[in-house]
Amino acid sequence: MGEFEGLLRDALLVTALLTIPVLAIATLVGAVVAVLQAATQIQEQTLTLLPKVLAVGLTAALFGRFGLAACAQLLLEAVARIPQLVRG
């Protein structure tokens, strides 16, 4: 069961590496927009969504190659570990 636990740990680590930067950027942009809305008293709903969508899209575009490489490496490791996983 050690091989499976190691593979699961690696999968969770890759998931965290891919999601934390995007979530952090979305949170920061959301906080900045909220402060600007509070300061200007503009309560338009599209104003809150559009900057977050653009920031998340830009982050995904910039880190997409890294994310794809990390997922590909995880897949190669998973395929390489299949014999150990089947044996137990």
JOHU-V605358 format. One record per residue. D_LAST is the distance of its C-alpha to the last C-alpha in Angstrom with 2 decimals. Layout:
# JOHU-V605358
[[D_LAST] [D_LAST]]
This chain:
# JOHU-V605358
[[6.22] [8.54] [8.10] [8.76] [11.52] [12.93] [13.21] [14.79] [17.07] [18.16] [18.95] [20.99] [22.74] [23.75] [24.96] [27.03] [28.43] [29.55] [31.05] [32.67] [35.36] [36.36] [36.58] [38.52] [40.99] [41.50] [42.15] [44.60] [46.46] [46.64] [48.08] [50.63] [51.71] [52.06] [54.26] [56.35] [56.74] [57.82] [60.27] [61.81] [61.46] [60.18] [57.76] [56.77] [53.28] [52.82] [53.58] [50.45] [48.13] [49.31] [48.78] [45.23] [44.40] [45.96] [44.24] [40.77] [41.48] [42.71] [39.72] [37.34] [39.45] [39.55] [35.85] [34.61] [33.93] [31.91] [29.89] [29.28] [28.23] [25.77] [24.25] [24.18] [22.46] [19.76] [19.33] [19.17] [16.51] [14.40] [15.01] [14.31] [10.83] [9.89] [8.67] [6.25] [5.25] [5.40] [3.77] [0.00]]
